Amino acid sequence: MPAHPHSDEFEERAKLFSAKVRNRVDELGMTQLDLVAGTGLSQGYLKLLLNGRGSHKDPKTGTYRAPNPTLDVIWKLADALDLEISYLADFNQPLRRATSR
């Protein structure tokens, strides 16, 4: 079943989410393998997420859609990155120097 198309607003929110995760990974000096160990998520999935890319292609353009992580994935990332879930999930909170919980 093809992925449901998302609005441009969703695409921007997804990019912000990925940027927040990348920023925090960089702040902590983590590698992708550190993040795999801390979350239990696959390295392939995390690589897509960190690059702001989902696994579904848009059939019209052939480009990959933005990632759409589940709440479980957001929780795992927040725990591994020592962040509040609200910072990652709230698109009204801009990218900033992340603060620990």
Sequence and secondary structure as in RCSB ss.txt:
>XXXX:A:sequence
MPAHPHSDEFEERAKLFSAKVRNRVDELGMTQLDLVAGTGLSQGYLKLLLNGRGSHKDPKTGTYRAPNPTLDVIW
KLADALDLEISYLADFNQPLRRATSR
>XXXX:A:secstr
       HHHHHHHHHHHHHHHHHHHHHT  HHHHHHHH   HHHHHHHHTT  S B TTT  B      HHHHH
HHHHHHT  HHHHH TTS        
